Structures are given as C-alpha cells and as structure tokens.
Amino acid sequence: MDEKMRTIAGITVVCIVMALVVGFAVGGCKESEPTTETAAEPAVRPGVEAEVKKAVTVAIEQTMCPVDAGPINKDIFVEYKGKKVYFCCEDCKTKFEENPEQYIAKLPQFKK
C-alpha cells in the first residue's frame, strides 16, 4: 500500500473510532434513564479506549523525512531513543546521526 493510501486509511480509522466513541457516549438518540455520570467522566465501553489510542498512533505516524522534508522510505531508518526515525535517503540518515537533536522537533513520534 502506498503512503497516500496509508494516510487515507489512518484518517478513516480515526473518523470511525471517533464516531463510535461519540455514539457510545451519547447512547444514541433515544431517551435514557438518568445516570450518576458527570460530564467530565463519560461512559466508555471496554475496548473503545484502546481503539482510540491505536487510531491516534496511526494519525501521528511519520510520513516526511526530518532532514529534507521529502517522503520517507520505510527501508531507511535508525532507532533513536527507542523509536524508529525514517528518512528519504541514506544521506539524510547520515546527517541525522551527526546531530539528531536538531531534527527531533520535526518528528511526530517525539511530540507529546
């Protein structure tokens, strides 16, 4: 699957999961018994939270080279601080390895 299709698939998953979460939290359009839930603590069915986290992970996947902003090649990467960093070419990988902290701000996997 090419990068554009992966991006579209990721966005689709996020939208579906968000719709499910909203649907479960609202409980549909029917009238329901009053509950003791507060607005700060909506009901989340088991497993939904894990799906939301998975969708968010897909949404922040690295797609651009941090050195020259080109599309990444999944075969060219380094492991930095326990996370994979992908590059468009070997030259960019070498530049990153020389001074990785210069590029960290451009990487979605290192944003909180």
DRENTORKOL-3810 file (N, C-alpha, C; in nm, 4 decimals):
REM DRENTORKOL-3810
@n.u->0.0862; n.v->-0.1175; n.w->0.0000; ca.u->0.0000; ca.v->0.0000; ca.w->0.0000; c.u->0.0904; c.v->0.1232; c.w->0.0000
@n.u->0.0644; n.v->0.2171; n.w->-0.0870; ca.u->0.1495; ca.v->0.3347; ca.w->-0.0920; c.u->0.1176; c.v->0.4298; c.w->0.0231
@n.u->0.2008; n.v->0.5295; n.w->0.0401; ca.u->0.1923; ca.v->0.6198; ca.w->0.1553; c.u->0.0606; c.v->0.6966; c.w->0.1589
@n.u->0.0125; n.v->0.7406; n.w->0.0411; ca.u->-0.1123; ca.v->0.8156; ca.w->0.0361; c.u->-0.2296; c.v->0.7291; c.w->0.0835
@n.u->-0.2324; n.v->0.6039; n.w->0.0408; ca.u->-0.3399; ca.v->0.5137; ca.w->0.0817; c.u->-0.3333; c.v->0.4860; c.w->0.2317
@n.u->-0.2101; n.v->0.4724; n.w->0.2863; ca.u->-0.1961; ca.v->0.4504; ca.w->0.4306; c.u->-0.2476; c.v->0.5699; c.w->0.5080
@n.u->-0.2192; n.v->0.6892; n.w->0.4590; ca.u->-0.2667; ca.v->0.8107; ca.w->0.5247; c.u->-0.4189; c.v->0.8173; c.w->0.5222
@n.u->-0.4773; n.v->0.7886; n.w->0.4072; ca.u->-0.6230; ca.v->0.7900; ca.w->0.3954; c.u->-0.6840; c.v->0.6845; c.w->0.4866
@n.u->-0.6239; n.v->0.5655; n.w->0.4902; ca.u->-0.6748; ca.v->0.4592; ca.w->0.5777; c.u->-0.6660; c.v->0.5017; c.w->0.7243
@n.u->-0.5572; n.v->0.5660; n.w->0.7623; ca.u->-0.5411; ca.v->0.6116; ca.w->0.9006; c.u->-0.6450; c.v->0.7147; c.w->0.9390
@n.u->-0.6695; n.v->0.8089; n.w->0.8507; ca.u->-0.7699; ca.v->0.9117; ca.w->0.8779; c.u->-0.9082; c.v->0.8486; c.w->0.8874
@n.u->-0.9357; n.v->0.7526; n.w->0.8006; ca.u->-1.0644; ca.v->0.6835; ca.w->0.8037; c.u->-1.0841; c.v->0.6109; c.w->0.9358
@n.u->-0.9800; n.v->0.5427; n.w->0.9832; ca.u->-0.9890; ca.v->0.4714; ca.w->1.1109; c.u->-1.0167; c.v->0.5685; c.w->1.2245
@n.u->-0.9463; n.v->0.6813; n.w->1.2250; ca.u->-0.9674; ca.v->0.7815; ca.w->1.3301; c.u->-1.1119; c.v->0.8307; c.w->1.3279
@n.u->-1.1649; n.v->0.8592; n.w->1.2095; ca.u->-1.3026; ca.v->0.9082; ca.w->1.1985; c.u->-1.4030; c.v->0.8045; c.w->1.2470
@n.u->-1.3831; n.v->0.6797; n.w->1.2095; ca.u->-1.4750; ca.v->0.5735; ca.w->1.2520; c.u->-1.4713; c.v->0.5563; c.w->1.4034
@n.u->-1.3523; n.v->0.5538; n.w->1.4588; ca.u->-1.3392; ca.v->0.5362; ca.w->1.6038; c.u->-1.4011; c.v->0.6544; c.w->1.6777
@n.u->-1.3781; n.v->0.7749; n.w->1.6283; ca.u->-1.4370; ca.v->0.8924; ca.w->1.6928; c.u->-1.5897; c.v->0.8847; c.w->1.6879
@n.u->-1.6454; n.v->0.8419; n.w->1.5741; ca.u->-1.7905; ca.v->0.8286; ca.w->1.5614; c.u->-1.8430; c.v->0.7243; c.w->1.6592
@n.u->-1.7702; n.v->0.6139; n.w->1.6754; ca.u->-1.8111; ca.v->0.5104; ca.w->1.7709; c.u->-1.8075; c.v->0.5634; c.w->1.9142
@n.u->-1.7021; n.v->0.6352; n.w->1.9483; ca.u->-1.6898; ca.v->0.6889; ca.w->2.0839; c.u->-1.8038; c.v->0.7853; c.w->2.1128
@n.u->-1.8318; n.v->0.8746; n.w->2.0193; ca.u->-1.9407; ca.v->0.9695; ca.w->2.0376; c.u->-2.0731; c.v->0.8948; c.w->2.0474
@n.u->-2.0930; n.v->0.7967; n.w->1.9615; ca.u->-2.2159; ca.v->0.7176; ca.w->1.9652; c.u->-2.2344; c.v->0.6457; c.w->2.0972
@n.u->-2.1291; n.v->0.5873; n.w->2.1496; ca.u->-2.1384; ca.v->0.5168; ca.w->2.2775; c.u->-2.1599; c.v->0.6144; c.w->2.3931
@n.u->-2.0906; n.v->0.7274; n.w->2.3891; ca.u->-2.1024; ca.v->0.8250; ca.w->2.4973; c.u->-2.2419; c.v->0.8855; c.w->2.5020
@n.u->-2.2977; n.v->0.9137; n.w->2.3851; ca.u->-2.4302; ca.v->0.9736; ca.w->2.3779; c.u->-2.5377; c.v->0.8683; c.w->2.4011
@n.u->-2.5107; n.v->0.7461; n.w->2.3600; ca.u->-2.6073; ca.v->0.6379; ca.w->2.3795; c.u->-2.7161; c.v->0.6384; c.w->2.2735
@n.u->-2.6858; n.v->0.6952; n.w->2.1599; ca.u->-2.7854; ca.v->0.7014; ca.w->2.0534; c.u->-2.8779; c.v->0.8200; c.w->2.0750
@n.u->-2.9882; n.v->0.8238; n.w->2.0017; ca.u->-3.0816; ca.v->0.9357; ca.w->2.0090; c.u->-3.2007; c.v->0.9067; c.w->2.0988
@n.u->-3.2059; n.v->0.7902; n.w->2.1592; ca.u->-3.3225; ca.v->0.7540; ca.w->2.2402; c.u->-3.3112; c.v->0.8119; c.w->2.3811
@n.u->-3.4248; n.v->0.8272; n.w->2.4455; ca.u->-3.4285; ca.v->0.8730; ca.w->2.5845; c.u->-3.3705; c.v->0.7623; c.w->2.6719
@n.u->-3.3010; n.v->0.8007; n.w->2.7770; ca.u->-3.2456; ca.v->0.7001; ca.w->2.8673; c.u->-3.2664; c.v->0.7442; c.w->3.0114
@n.u->-3.2480; n.v->0.6503; n.w->3.0996; ca.u->-3.2592; ca.v->0.6778; ca.w->3.2425; c.u->-3.1477; c.v->0.7720; c.w->3.2844
@n.u->-3.1728; n.v->0.8621; n.w->3.3763; ca.u->-3.0657; ca.v->0.9487; ca.w->3.4269; c.u->-2.9578; c.v->0.8632; c.w->3.4937
@n.u->-2.8342; n.v->0.9057; n.w->3.4781; ca.u->-2.7233; ca.v->0.8327; ca.w->3.5397; c.u->-2.6500; c.v->0.9243; c.w->3.6359
@n.u->-2.5560; n.v->0.8659; n.w->3.7067; ca.u->-2.4753; ca.v->0.9441; ca.w->3.8012; c.u->-2.3463; c.v->0.9907; c.w->3.7365
@n.u->-2.3303; n.v->0.9684; n.w->3.6048; ca.u->-2.2090; ca.v->1.0122; ca.w->3.5352; c.u->-2.2038; c.v->1.1642; c.w->3.5309
@n.u->-2.0829; n.v->1.2153; n.w->3.5320; ca.u->-2.0649; ca.v->1.3596; ca.w->3.5167; c.u->-2.0135; c.v->1.3860; c.w->3.3764
@n.u->-2.0199; n.v->1.5106; n.w->3.3355; ca.u->-1.9704; ca.v->1.5461; ca.w->3.2022; c.u->-1.8212; c.v->1.5195; c.w->3.1899
@n.u->-1.7482; n.v->1.5271; n.w->3.2997; ca.u->-1.6039; ca.v->1.5044; ca.w->3.2961; c.u->-1.5692; c.v->1.3571; c.w->3.2840
@n.u->-1.6645; n.v->1.2682; n.w->3.3161; ca.u->-1.6366; ca.v->1.1254; ca.w->3.3113; c.u->-1.7423; c.v->1.0521; c.w->3.2296
@n.u->-1.7381; n.v->1.0645; n.w->3.0962; ca.u->-1.8371; ca.v->0.9949; ca.w->3.0152; c.u->-1.8132; c.v->0.8444; c.w->3.0178
@n.u->-1.9197; n.v->0.7703; n.w->2.9931; ca.u->-1.9079; ca.v->0.6247; ca.w->2.9899; c.u->-1.8317; c.v->0.5826; c.w->2.8651
@n.u->-1.7324; n.v->0.4991; n.w->2.8820; ca.u->-1.6575; ca.v->0.4441; ca.w->2.7698; c.u->-1.6625; c.v->0.2932; c.w->2.7841
@n.u->-1.7113; n.v->0.2289; n.w->2.6822; ca.u->-1.7229; ca.v->0.0832; ca.w->2.6871; c.u->-1.5858; c.v->0.0193; c.w->2.6779
@n.u->-1.5675; n.v->-0.0978; n.w->2.7402; ca.u->-1.4375; ca.v->-0.1662; ca.w->2.7369; c.u->-1.3898; c.v->-0.1864; c.w->2.5928
@n.u->-1.2623; n.v->-0.1626; n.w->2.5707; ca.u->-1.2038; ca.v->-0.1815; ca.w->2.4395; c.u->-1.2042; c.v->-0.0570; c.w->2.3525
@n.u->-1.2951; n.v->0.0353; n.w->2.3762; ca.u->-1.3043; ca.v->0.1561; ca.w->2.2939; c.u->-1.1822; c.v->0.2445; c.w->2.3173
@n.u->-1.1400; n.v->0.2577; n.w->2.4426; ca.u->-1.0245; ca.v->0.3421; ca.w->2.4734; c.u->-0.9001; c.v->0.2917; c.w->2.4007
@n.u->-0.8799; n.v->0.1598; n.w->2.3976; ca.u->-0.7650; ca.v->0.1032; ca.w->2.3271; c.u->-0.7730; c.v->0.1329; c.w->2.1782
@n.u->-0.8917; n.v->0.1278; n.w->2.1195; ca.u->-0.9089; ca.v->0.1575; ca.w->1.9773; c.u->-0.8777; c.v->0.3042; c.w->1.9481
@n.u->-0.9180; n.v->0.3926; n.w->2.0379; ca.u->-0.8896; ca.v->0.5348; ca.w->2.0192; c.u->-0.7388; c.v->0.5580; c.w->2.0232
@n.u->-0.6694; n.v->0.4971; n.w->2.1202; ca.u->-0.5240; ca.v->0.5123; ca.w->2.1290; c.u->-0.4569; c.v->0.4591; c.w->2.0029
@n.u->-0.5048; n.v->0.3467; n.w->1.9512; ca.u->-0.4493; ca.v->0.2893; ca.w->1.8293; c.u->-0.4697; c.v->0.3849; c.w->1.7124
@n.u->-0.5865; n.v->0.4444; n.w->1.7013; ca.u->-0.6161; ca.v->0.5381; ca.w->1.5927; c.u->-0.5280; c.v->0.6616; c.w->1.6022
@n.u->-0.5044; n.v->0.7106; n.w->1.7225; ca.u->-0.4191; ca.v->0.8277; ca.w->1.7410; c.u->-0.2771; c.v->0.7940; c.w->1.6999
@n.u->-0.2305; n.v->0.6727; n.w->1.7314; ca.u->-0.0968; ca.v->0.6304; ca.w->1.6920; c.u->-0.0840; c.v->0.6312; c.w->1.5404
@n.u->-0.1837; n.v->0.5817; n.w->1.4715; ca.u->-0.1818; ca.v->0.5819; ca.w->1.3263; c.u->-0.1775; c.v->0.7247; c.w->1.2746
@n.u->-0.2527; n.v->0.8134; n.w->1.3371; ca.u->-0.2606; ca.v->0.9514; ca.w->1.2912; c.u->-0.1291; c.v->1.0266; c.w->1.3055
@n.u->-0.0416; n.v->0.9876; n.w->1.3992; ca.u->0.0840; ca.v->1.0602; ca.w->1.4180; c.u->0.2027; c.v->0.9878; c.w->1.3566
@n.u->0.1771; n.v->0.8949; n.w->1.2683; ca.u->0.2841; ca.v->0.8218; ca.w->1.2031; c.u->0.3691; c.v->0.9161; c.w->1.1181
@n.u->0.5003; n.v->0.8974; n.w->1.1223; ca.u->0.5923; ca.v->0.9810; ca.w->1.0454; c.u->0.5777; c.v->0.9510; c.w->0.8967
@n.u->0.5611; n.v->1.0544; n.w->0.8166; ca.u->0.5487; ca.v->1.0389; ca.w->0.6719; c.u->0.6526; c.v->1.1201; c.w->0.5951
@n.u->0.7161; n.v->1.2160; n.w->0.6617; ca.u->0.8123; ca.v->1.3034; ca.w->0.5946; c.u->0.9505; c.v->1.2907; c.w->0.6585
@n.u->1.0531; n.v->1.3023; n.w->0.5769; ca.u->1.1917; ca.v->1.2976; ca.w->0.6232; c.u->1.2190; c.v->1.4219; c.w->0.7083
@n.u->1.2767; n.v->1.4057; n.w->0.8278; ca.u->1.3022; ca.v->1.5219; ca.w->0.9133; c.u->1.4155; c.v->1.6109; c.w->0.8624
@n.u->1.4992; n.v->1.5589; n.w->0.7719; ca.u->1.6136; ca.v->1.6356; ca.w->0.7236; c.u->1.5763; c.v->1.7241; c.w->0.6045
@n.u->1.5126; n.v->1.6653; n.w->0.5008; ca.u->1.4802; ca.v->1.7481; ca.w->0.3835; c.u->1.3311; c.v->1.7527; c.w->0.3506
@n.u->1.2463; n.v->1.7007; n.w->0.4375; ca.u->1.1003; ca.v->1.7078; ca.w->0.4253; c.u->1.0434; c.v->1.6319; c.w->0.3050
@n.u->1.1202; n.v->1.5391; n.w->0.2490; ca.u->1.0682; ca.v->1.4547; ca.w->0.1406; c.u->0.9935; c.v->1.3351; c.w->0.1968
@n.u->0.9221; n.v->1.2613; n.w->0.1129; ca.u->0.8521; ca.v->1.1407; ca.w->0.1576; c.u->0.9537; c.v->1.0367; c.w->0.2061
@n.u->0.9196; n.v->0.9652; n.w->0.3117; ca.u->1.0131; ca.v->0.8681; ca.w->0.3697; c.u->1.0172; c.v->0.7381; c.w->0.2904
@n.u->1.1260; n.v->0.6643; n.w->0.3108; ca.u->1.1432; ca.v->0.5288; ca.w->0.2605; c.u->1.1501; c.v->0.4408; c.w->0.3850
@n.u->1.0519; n.v->0.3522; n.w->0.4047; ca.u->1.0435; ca.v->0.2710; ca.w->0.5276; c.u->1.1628; c.v->0.1760; c.w->0.5441
@n.u->1.2442; n.v->0.1611; n.w->0.4396; ca.u->1.3621; ca.v->0.0747; ca.w->0.4491; c.u->1.4845; c.v->0.1486; c.w->0.5027
@n.u->1.4760; n.v->0.2814; n.w->0.5130; ca.u->1.5896; ca.v->0.3618; ca.w->0.5610; c.u->1.5494; c.v->0.4263; c.w->0.6934
@n.u->1.6052; n.v->0.3756; n.w->0.8030; ca.u->1.5696; ca.v->0.4279; ca.w->0.9351; c.u->1.6808; c.v->0.4040; c.w->1.0355
@n.u->1.6709; n.v->0.4728; n.w->1.1480; ca.u->1.7562; ca.v->0.4476; ca.w->1.2646; c.u->1.6636; c.v->0.4382; c.w->1.3856
@n.u->1.7103; n.v->0.3722; n.w->1.4876; ca.u->1.6388; ca.v->0.3714; ca.w->1.6150; c.u->1.7013; c.v->0.4772; c.w->1.7020
@n.u->1.6186; n.v->0.5710; n.w->1.7487; ca.u->1.6671; ca.v->0.6791; ca.w->1.8330; c.u->1.5756; c.v->0.6912; c.w->1.9531
@n.u->1.6338; n.v->0.6787; n.w->2.0715; ca.u->1.5578; ca.v->0.6837; ca.w->2.1966; c.u->1.4382; c.v->0.5878; c.w->2.1943
@n.u->1.4610; n.v->0.4687; n.w->2.1395; ca.u->1.3590; ca.v->0.3641; ca.w->2.1394; c.u->1.2515; c.v->0.3780; c.w->2.0329
@n.u->1.2664; n.v->0.4735; n.w->1.9426; ca.u->1.1667; ca.v->0.4932; ca.w->1.8369; c.u->1.2349; c.v->0.4943; c.w->1.7012
@n.u->1.1656; n.v->0.4422; n.w->1.6013; ca.u->1.2203; ca.v->0.4423; ca.w->1.4667; c.u->1.2018; c.v->0.5793; c.w->1.4030
@n.u->1.3082; n.v->0.6260; n.w->1.3383; ca.u->1.3055; ca.v->0.7514; ca.w->1.2633; c.u->1.3383; c.v->0.7153; c.w->1.1187
@n.u->1.2475; n.v->0.7511; n.w->1.0270; ca.u->1.2611; ca.v->0.7153; ca.w->0.8861; c.u->1.3134; c.v->0.8331; c.w->0.8049
@n.u->1.3806; n.v->0.7993; n.w->0.6932; ca.u->1.4416; ca.v->0.9008; ca.w->0.6074; c.u->1.4095; c.v->0.8724; c.w->0.4618
@n.u->1.4332; n.v->0.9738; n.w->0.3765; ca.u->1.4100; ca.v->0.9561; ca.w->0.2332; c.u->1.5311; c.v->0.8928; c.w->0.1649
@n.u->1.6513; n.v->0.9113; n.w->0.2234; ca.u->1.7734; ca.v->0.8578; ca.w->0.1613; c.u->1.8819; c.v->0.8373; c.w->0.2673
@n.u->1.9874; n.v->0.7710; n.w->0.2271; ca.u->2.0988; ca.v->0.7428; ca.w->0.3190; c.u->2.1712; c.v->0.8708; c.w->0.3615
@n.u->2.1797; n.v->0.9695; n.w->0.2726; ca.u->2.2458; ca.v->1.0961; ca.w->0.3078; c.u->2.1749; c.v->1.1639; c.w->0.4247
@n.u->2.0429; n.v->1.1645; n.w->0.4212; ca.u->1.9665; ca.v->1.2270; ca.w->0.5305; c.u->1.9842; c.v->1.1492; c.w->0.6603
@n.u->1.9895; n.v->1.0179; n.w->0.6502; ca.u->2.0126; ca.v->0.9340; ca.w->0.7688; c.u->2.1473; c.v->0.9709; c.w->0.8321
@n.u->2.2504; n.v->0.9877; n.w->0.7491; ca.u->2.3835; ca.v->1.0240; ca.w->0.7986; c.u->2.3817; c.v->1.1618; c.w->0.8656
@n.u->2.3138; n.v->1.2579; n.w->0.8030; ca.u->2.3046; ca.v->1.3924; ca.w->0.8618; c.u->2.2333; c.v->1.3878; c.w->0.9969
@n.u->2.1271; n.v->1.3086; n.w->1.0070; ca.u->2.0540; ca.v->1.2950; ca.w->1.1327; c.u->2.1441; c.v->1.2367; c.w->1.2409
@n.u->2.2179; n.v->1.1329; n.w->1.2068; ca.u->2.3051; ca.v->1.0670; ca.w->1.3048; c.u->2.4145; c.v->1.1598; c.w->1.3556
@n.u->2.4552; n.v->1.2576; n.w->1.2765; ca.u->2.5572; ca.v->1.3540; ca.w->1.3183; c.u->2.5045; c.v->1.4490; c.w->1.4262
@n.u->2.3753; n.v->1.4852; n.w->1.4186; ca.u->2.3171; ca.v->1.5789; ca.w->1.5149; c.u->2.1663; c.v->1.5536; c.w->1.5268
@n.u->2.1244; n.v->1.4439; n.w->1.5914; ca.u->1.9821; ca.v->1.4079; ca.w->1.5958; c.u->1.8932; c.v->1.5107; c.w->1.6655
@n.u->1.9416; n.v->1.5758; n.w->1.7673; ca.u->1.8585; ca.v->1.6705; ca.w->1.8420; c.u->1.8122; c.v->1.7881; c.w->1.7549
@n.u->1.8852; n.v->1.8173; n.w->1.6490; ca.u->1.8493; ca.v->1.9258; ca.w->1.5581; c.u->1.7168; c.v->1.8957; c.w->1.4864
@n.u->1.6822; n.v->1.7669; n.w->1.4732; ca.u->1.5663; ca.v->1.7285; ca.w->1.3932; c.u->1.4475; c.v->1.6753; c.w->1.4750
@n.u->1.4646; n.v->1.6551; n.w->1.6037; ca.u->1.3610; ca.v->1.5935; ca.w->1.6875; c.u->1.2288; c.v->1.6706; c.w->1.6824
@n.u->1.2322; n.v->1.8013; n.w->1.6806; ca.u->1.1089; ca.v->1.8817; ca.w->1.6805; c.u->1.0235; c.v->1.8566; c.w->1.5565
@n.u->1.0822; n.v->1.8064; n.w->1.4492; ca.u->1.0097; ca.v->1.7804; ca.w->1.3250; c.u->0.9441; c.v->1.6423; c.w->1.3223
@n.u->0.9667; n.v->1.5611; n.w->1.4248; ca.u->0.9206; ca.v->1.4221; ca.w->1.4255; c.u->0.7964; c.v->1.4034; c.w->1.5125
@n.u->0.6864; n.v->1.3556; n.w->1.4535; ca.u->0.5628; ca.v->1.3384; ca.w->1.5318; c.u->0.5762; c.v->1.2353; c.w->1.6427
@n.u->0.6606; n.v->1.1361; n.w->1.6261; ca.u->0.6748; ca.v->1.0333; ca.w->1.7289; c.u->0.7445; c.v->1.0839; c.w->1.8556
@n.u->0.8016; n.v->1.2044; n.w->1.8518; ca.u->0.8658; ca.v->1.2608; ca.w->1.9696; c.u->0.7860; c.v->1.3767; c.w->2.0297
@n.u->0.6687; n.v->1.4047; n.w->1.9746; ca.u->0.5834; ca.v->1.5100; ca.w->2.0309; c.u->0.4919; c.v->1.4486; c.w->2.1347
@n.u->0.4617; n.v->1.5236; n.w->2.2372; ca.u->0.3784; ca.v->1.4724; ca.w->2.3466; c.u->0.2352; c.v->1.5099; c.w->2.3280
END
